[in-house]
Amino acid sequence: MNRLTRNIPSTEVAEMVGRDHNEVLKDIRRIINQLGEGNLPQSYFIESTYTNTQNKELPCFLITKKGCELYGTRMTGEKGTQFAVKYIERFNAMEQQVQNVVPLSKDQALVTVLRTTADLVEDTQAIKNEQHEIRKELSKINEKVEEQITLTSGEQRAVQKEVAIKVYEIEEDSTIRPKLFRELHREIKDRFAVASYKDVRRQELQTVINYIRSWVPRKVS
């Protein structure tokens, strides 16, 4: 299946980063001059024009996703992160127009683009000094993603299965089992400080399973 080439005009990038369009044009021309046109094929920046509100034709660049990744390496901290989120969502939206693709979450998209950008700057001497900041930002995003992800539906079923195995293992009386189910679920919530076992963080799955397997009820009555 052929895929249409999709680009973001430099006028839109200027809005994303909150800068005057002329300043963005200077930035792009500076990148081209630093790296040499031979190192920047049209898969990054494509010279073009646009018509302003006064019906005047002015220069601009059409910026590909690779170009946005390269341009984004010039910004660090919160400003660079915000730009990454905006252009990732923009390209995902364009992708949705031609095929049914589930877009990445903001955090997942950030991880993807930062990995790609880190690989890109590795062989580009002119922006080597940006690599350290990008790696630090990637590490922060990875940590944030890991901390926020909860159990998948399959992992929730695995927890339910372990609970059932434990209850049936320690109690044969079917009239008492419901009490044990409630008690074990309550202790899981208390132990892991969650409103439901479904809210347990994914990275704690094995810890939850080990807890269930070693669980002993307080009382059976």
Residue pairs with C-beta under 8 A, 6 or more apart in sequence:
1 99
3 98
4 98
5 64
6 91
6 94
6 95
7 46
7 62
7 63
7 64
7 67
8 62
8 63
8 68
8 87
8 90
8 91
9 48
9 50
9 60
9 61
9 62
9 63
10 21
10 24
10 25
10 28
10 60
10 61
10 62
10 63
11 21
11 50
11 60
12 90
13 24
13 63
13 68
13 71
13 87
14 20
14 21
14 23
14 24
16 83
16 86
16 87
16 90
17 24
17 75
17 79
17 83
21 60
25 59
25 60
25 61
27 71
27 74
28 45
28 61
28 63
28 67
28 71
31 40
31 45
31 70
31 71
31 74
32 40
32 45
34 126
35 124
35 126
39 124
43 64
43 66
43 67
44 63
44 64
44 66
44 67
44 70
45 61
45 62
45 63
45 64
45 67
46 61
46 62
46 63
46 64
47 59
47 61
48 59
48 60
48 61
48 62
49 57
49 58
49 59
49 60
50 57
50 58
50 60
51 57
51 58
52 58
61 67
63 71
65 87
65 91
66 120
68 83
68 87
68 91
69 113
69 116
69 117
69 120
70 117
70 120
72 80
72 83
72 84
72 87
72 113
72 117
73 80
73 117
73 120
73 121
73 127
73 130
73 134
74 127
74 130
75 83
76 130
76 133
76 134
76 137
77 133
80 137
81 110
81 137
84 109
84 110
84 113
84 114
85 106
85 109
85 110
88 104
88 106
88 109
88 110
88 112
88 113
89 103
89 106
89 109
92 101
92 103
92 104
92 109
93 103
95 101
95 103
96 103
103 109
104 112
107 141
107 144
107 145
107 148
108 145
110 141
111 138
111 141
111 142
111 145
114 134
114 137
114 138
114 141
115 138
117 134
118 131
118 134
118 135
118 138
121 127
121 128
121 130
121 131
121 134
122 131
146 202
146 203
147 201
147 203
148 201
149 201
149 202
149 203
150 198
150 199
150 200
150 201
150 202
151 159
151 197
151 198
151 199
151 200
151 201
151 202
151 205
152 202
155 202
155 205
156 197
156 198
158 205
158 209
159 188
159 197
159 200
159 205
159 208
159 209
159 212
160 197
162 209
162 212
162 213
163 181
163 184
163 185
163 188
163 212
166 184
166 212
166 213
166 215
167 177
167 180
167 181
167 184
168 177
170 180
170 216
170 217
170 220
171 177
171 180
171 220
176 220
176 221
179 220
180 217
180 220
183 217
183 218
184 212
184 215
184 217
185 197
187 215
188 194
188 197
188 200
188 208
188 211
188 212
189 195
189 196
189 197
191 211
192 200
192 204
192 208
194 200
197 208
200 208
